[in-house]
Amino acid sequence: MASASRSDRPRALVTGASAGIGVEFAERLAGQGHDLVLVARRRDRLEALADRLRQQSGVEVEVISADLADAGALAKIEDVAANDERLALLINNAGFGGYKPFAAIEPKVIDDLIGVHIRAVARLTDQGGEGGPVRHRVAPGD
C-alpha cells in the first residue's frame, strides 16, 4: 500500500477497480484531477492501472488489494474511508456473480454475494456517519 498522499486534490475511492467499469471510473476520475484509492482483489491489475494513471494524469494512486467479502478486508477499507480527510467520492463498484441458477449456488457463494453486494456497499456508503467524508463533499466539476 502506498503512503498517504500529500496532494491537495480530492480523492476518490473506487472498489472493483481492476476490470471493466471500475477501470473506466478510475480513468475518468484521474482525468478530472482526482487522486485515487483503488480497491480490488487482483493486485497485479490494480498496480498496472495505477502506474498508467500516474503517468498519464499525474495523479497519486493508492492501491489496496482486498476481497470485500472478507470481514477483515472490509474493515480495512472502512478505516481508509473514515480517516481520509480528502475523500470526496466513493464508487461502490465491487461485485461478482454466482454464475449458476440461484438454487444451485453453494451457501458460501451466497454469503460472499451478500457480503460484497450488500454489506460492503452499506458499510462503505455509511462510513464517517453524519457529515462524514463521502456524504457531504463535492467532487470537482459538480
C-alpha positions, 0 to 999 in steps of 0.5 A: 500500500502506498503512503498517504498522499500529500496532494491537495486534490480530492480523492476518490475511492473506487472498489472493483477497480481492476476490470471493466467499469471500475477501470473506466471510473478510475480513468475518468476520475484521474482525468478530472484531477482526482487522486485515487484509492483503488480497491480490488482483489487482483493486485497485479491489475490494480498496480498496472492501472495505477502506474498508467494513471500516474503517468498519464494524469499525474495523479497519486494512486493508492492501491489496496488489494482486498476481497470485500467479502472478507470481514477483515478486508472490509474493515480495512477499507472502512478505516481508509474511508473514515480517516481520509480527510480528502475523500470526496467520492466513493464508487461502490463498484465491487461485485461478482456473480454466482454464475449458476441458477440461484438454487444451485449456488453453494451457501458460501457463494451466497454469503460472499454475494451478500457480503460484497453486494450488500454489506460492503456497499452499506458499510462503505456508503455509511462510513464517517456517519453524519457529515462524514467524508463521502456524504457531504463533499463535492467532487470537482466539476459538480 
